[in-house]
């Protein structure tokens, strides 16, 4: 018997961490700005300013707690996009430029100086940053050894500047890692999805009320008409559902509330995605839904058989689908009066 060779499923999609490594210098700064903007929406800042470029004076992004950038009221984010972990010699010109600009009052000393290196601080630089008592003597020695010439930045070390450096609170200079930035960025779910293609996990579905709520009335009415057609008498309220259909009715409400859980997840994390999913499902079930049937129960049953088999590929919610979501979404379509199970128009009777 011939056994075909197993096909390779292809590589897994890149992780957010891997996507970060592919960013260029401008994209890295934009990512850090987006993180600072998220902190602004959370109330940490009233203003975020992208300052990077010629004349930035050692500031790429500023996060300001008040409009007047007074001492200790703003945070400086310095972006460094290198192909390897950042070394002390690569950081020295940036630190020297920053210290000089604070010393000569080009801008007020920030509350925090966040070094954001795309591949992190190397071991030697990490050791310096986590021992702020060593950072001042180290940069002073660098200054003297280089006679103030850092290549990309030049400034003579005057006695006044040296005294300023020796008194500077170097504990404000710290590394902000990619993982920390990604966690901040992920709190804006829509932006995080657009940038990295990842969504948070889905929480539990809502509890099912013992009686249908006013929000359920349209799809419930459509089901009552199905049952009425089955028994040949009016079923105008859920209390009148025949015994043989009561478990069926409960099952329909369970799948409705599964899809309701997906709807609420989409509303909070990815607005618009659930509506797009309903559009796709409405199109997918159409050939079966609109075929001629002897009864509404046949139409409902055949549609519910088809719905779970629909291939949802383009919608961002596909990775968060649960087994009952697609049949439940059919009831959401009925609840919006977009589909009905019986051939006649749904009535407007109360439960």
C-alpha positions in Angstrom: 0.0 0.0 0.0 1.4 3.4 -1.0 1.8 5.9 1.8 2.4 9.4 0.5 5.2 11.3 2.1 4.0 13.6 4.9 4.0 17.2 3.8 5.9 19.8 5.8 3.4 22.2 7.5 5.8 25.1 6.9 7.6 27.3 9.5 5.6 28.7 12.4 4.8 32.4 12.1 7.4 34.8 13.6 6.9 35.7 17.2 6.6 39.3 18.3 10.2 39.1 19.6 11.4 37.9 16.2 9.4 40.6 14.3 11.0 43.3 16.5 14.5 42.2 15.4 13.5 42.8 11.8 12.6 46.5 12.4 14.9 49.2 11.0 16.0 52.2 13.0 13.0 54.4 12.1 10.5 51.5 12.8 12.2 50.8 16.1 11.7 54.5 17.2 8.1 54.3 16.0 7.5 51.2 18.1 8.9 52.9 21.2 6.8 55.9 20.5 3.7 53.7 20.3 4.6 52.2 23.7 4.9 55.7 25.2 1.6 56.6 23.6 0.0 53.6 25.3 1.3 54.9 28.6 -0.2 58.3 27.7 -3.6 56.7 27.2 -3.2 55.1 30.7 -2.6 58.5 32.3 1.1 58.4 32.8 1.8 61.2 30.3 -0.1 64.1 29.0 2.2 64.4 25.9 4.4 62.1 23.9 6.9 63.8 21.5 9.0 62.1 18.9 12.2 64.1 19.0 14.7 61.8 17.1 16.7 63.1 14.2 19.1 65.9 13.6 19.3 68.2 16.6 17.5 65.9 19.0 20.2 66.5 21.7 20.2 62.9 22.7 16.4 62.5 22.9 14.5 60.2 20.7 11.1 60.1 22.4 9.9 62.2 25.4 7.0 61.3 27.6 5.8 64.3 29.5 3.7 64.3 32.7 3.0 68.0 32.3 3.3 70.4 29.4 6.1 72.3 31.1 9.1 69.9 31.0 10.5 70.7 34.4 13.1 68.6 36.2 11.9 65.1 37.1 8.5 65.6 35.3 9.3 63.7 32.0 10.9 60.5 30.8 13.5 60.3 28.0 13.5 57.2 25.7 16.7 56.7 23.8 16.3 54.2 20.9 19.4 52.2 19.7 18.8 49.9 16.8 21.9 47.7 16.3 22.5 44.3 14.9 24.1 43.1 18.1 23.7 43.8 21.9 24.8 47.3 22.8 28.3 47.8 24.1 29.6 50.4 26.6 31.7 52.1 23.8 28.5 52.4 21.7 26.6 53.9 24.5 29.3 56.3 25.7 28.7 59.1 23.0 24.9 59.0 23.8 25.4 59.3 27.5 28.0 62.1 27.1 25.6 64.0 24.8 22.8 63.6 27.2 24.8 64.7 30.2 26.2 67.8 28.4 22.7 68.9 27.3 21.3 68.6 30.9 24.4 70.4 32.2 24.1 73.3 29.8 20.4 73.5 30.4 19.3 72.6 26.9 16.5 70.7 28.6 15.6 69.8 32.2 16.9 66.6 33.8 14.3 63.8 33.2 12.8 61.6 35.8 14.1 58.6 33.9 16.5 58.0 31.0 15.3 54.8 29.4 17.8 53.1 27.1 15.9 51.0 24.5 18.3 48.9 22.5 16.7 46.6 19.9 18.9 43.7 20.9 19.4 44.7 24.5 22.4 45.9 26.4 25.4 43.6 26.3 26.7 42.0 29.4 29.3 44.8 30.1 26.8 47.6 29.6 24.2 45.8 31.6 26.6 45.6 34.5 27.2 49.3 34.3 23.6 50.2 34.1 22.7 48.0 37.1 25.5 49.6 39.1 24.8 53.3 38.8 27.6 54.0 41.3 30.0 52.8 38.6 28.4 54.6 35.7 29.6 58.1 36.7 33.3 57.3 37.2 33.2 55.2 34.0 31.9 58.0 31.8 34.3 60.5 33.4 37.2 58.2 32.6 36.0 57.7 29.1 35.8 61.5 28.7 39.3 62.0 29.9 40.7 59.1 27.9 39.2 60.5 24.7 39.9 64.1 25.4 36.2 64.8 24.9 36.1 63.3 21.4 33.5 60.6 21.3 33.5 60.6 17.5 29.8 61.3 16.9 29.9 63.8 19.8 32.6 66.2 21.0 32.7 68.2 24.2 35.6 69.3 26.4 35.4 68.1 30.0 35.6 71.3 32.0 35.9 71.3 35.8 32.3 72.5 36.0 31.1 69.7 33.8 33.2 67.1 35.7 31.7 68.3 39.0 28.2 68.1 37.5 28.8 64.5 36.4 30.2 63.4 39.7 27.0 64.7 41.4 24.6 63.4 38.8 21.9 60.8 39.9 22.9 58.0 37.6 20.2 55.7 39.0 17.8 57.4 36.5 19.7 55.8 33.6 18.3 52.3 33.1 17.6 49.8 30.4 14.1 49.1 29.1 14.0 45.6 27.5 12.1 44.5 24.5 9.9 42.2 26.6 8.9 45.2 28.8 8.1 47.3 25.7 6.1 44.4 24.1 4.0 44.0 27.3 3.2 47.7 27.2 2.4 47.6 23.5 0.2 44.5 23.9 -2.2 46.5 26.1 -3.5 48.2 23.0 -5.0 45.0 21.5 -5.9 46.4 18.1 -2.5 48.1 17.5 -0.7 45.0 18.8 -2.7 42.7 16.4 -1.9 45.0 13.5 1.8 45.1 14.3 2.5 41.5 15.5 -0.5 39.4 14.6 -1.1 38.2 18.2 -4.2 38.4 20.4 -4.6 37.9 24.1 -6.3 34.7 25.3 -10.1 34.6 25.4 -11.8 34.7 28.7 -14.7 32.6 29.8 -18.0 32.9 28.0 -20.8 34.8 29.7 -23.2 32.9 32.0 -26.5 31.9 30.4 -29.4 33.6 32.1 -32.2 31.2 33.2 -34.6 33.1 31.0 -33.9 34.8 27.7 -33.1 38.5 28.0 -34.6 41.3 25.9 -31.4 41.1 23.8 -32.2 37.5 22.8 -35.8 38.1 21.7 -35.4 38.1 17.9 -33.6 34.8 17.5 -35.8 33.2 20.2 -38.9 34.3 18.3 -37.4 32.6 15.2 -37.0 29.4 17.1 -40.5 29.6 18.6 -41.8 29.7 15.0 -39.9 26.6 14.2 -41.4 24.7 17.1 -44.9 26.1 16.3 -44.5 24.7 12.8 -43.4 21.4 14.1 -46.4 20.9 16.5 -49.0 22.7 14.4 -50.1 25.1 17.1 -48.9 28.6 18.2 -45.9 28.7 20.5 -45.9 32.3 21.6 -43.8 32.0 24.8 -40.9 29.9 26.0 -43.1 28.3 28.6 -45.2 26.9 25.7 -42.2 25.1 24.0 -43.2 21.4 23.7 -41.3 19.0 26.0 -39.6 17.2 23.1 -38.1 20.6 22.0 -37.0 22.0 25.3 -33.5 20.4 25.2 -33.1 21.6 21.6 -34.0 25.1 22.7 -31.5 25.0 25.6 -28.8 23.8 23.2 -29.4 26.7 20.8 -29.1 29.2 23.7 -25.8 27.6 24.7 -24.3 28.0 21.3 -25.7 31.6 21.1 -23.8 32.5 24.3 -20.6 30.9 23.1 -20.7 33.2 20.1 -21.7 36.0 22.4 -18.4 35.4 24.3 -16.6 35.7 21.0 -18.5 38.9 20.2 -17.5 40.5 23.6 -13.9 39.4 23.1 -13.9 41.1 19.7 -15.6 44.2 21.0 -12.9 44.6 23.7 -9.8 43.4 21.7 -10.5 43.7 18.0 -13.5 45.9 17.2 -15.3 45.0 14.0 -13.9 41.5 13.6 -17.0 39.8 14.9 -19.2 41.7 12.5 -16.9 40.7 9.6 -17.2 37.1 10.8 -21.0 37.3 10.7 -20.8 38.6 7.1 -18.5 35.7 6.2 -20.8 33.1 7.8 -23.9 34.6 6.3 -22.3 34.1 2.8 -21.0 30.6 3.7 -24.3 29.2 4.9 -26.4 30.9 2.1 -26.5 27.9 -0.4 -27.9 25.6 2.3 -30.0 28.1 4.2 -31.9 29.2 1.2 -32.5 25.8 -0.3 -36.2 24.6 -0.2 -37.1 22.6 2.8 -40.2 20.9 4.1 -39.9 22.7 7.4 -38.1 25.3 9.4 -36.6 22.5 11.6 -35.0 20.9 8.5 -33.5 24.3 7.4 -32.2 25.0 11.0 -30.8 21.5 11.3 -29.0 21.5 8.0 -27.6 25.0 8.5 -26.3 24.0 12.0 -24.6 21.0 10.4 -22.9 23.1 7.9 -21.8 26.1 10.0 -19.0 24.3 12.0 -17.4 23.1 8.7 -17.0 26.6 7.3 -13.3 27.5 6.7 -12.5 30.7 8.5 -9.1 31.8 7.3 -9.1 35.6 6.7 -10.7 36.7 10.0 -8.4 37.6 12.9 -10.6 35.8 15.3 -9.9 32.4 13.8 -7.3 31.6 16.4 -9.8 32.2 19.2 -12.8 30.2 17.8 -14.5 27.6 20.0 -16.5 24.7 18.8 -19.9 26.3 19.4 -19.0 29.7 17.9 -20.0 29.2 14.3 -23.4 27.6 14.9 -23.9 30.2 17.6 -23.1 32.9 15.1 -26.1 31.7 13.0 -28.4 32.6 15.9 -26.7 36.0 16.1 -27.6 36.5 12.4 -31.1 35.5 13.3 -31.1 37.9 16.2 -30.2 40.7 13.8 -33.1 39.6 11.6 -30.6 38.8 8.8 -31.8 35.2 8.5 -34.9 33.2 9.5 -35.7 29.5 9.7 -39.3 29.4 8.6 -40.5 30.4 5.2 -43.0 33.0 6.4 -42.0 36.3 8.1 -41.2 36.1 11.8 -43.9 37.4 14.1 -43.5 40.0 16.8 -45.1 38.1 19.7 -43.5 38.3 23.1 -41.8 35.4 24.8 
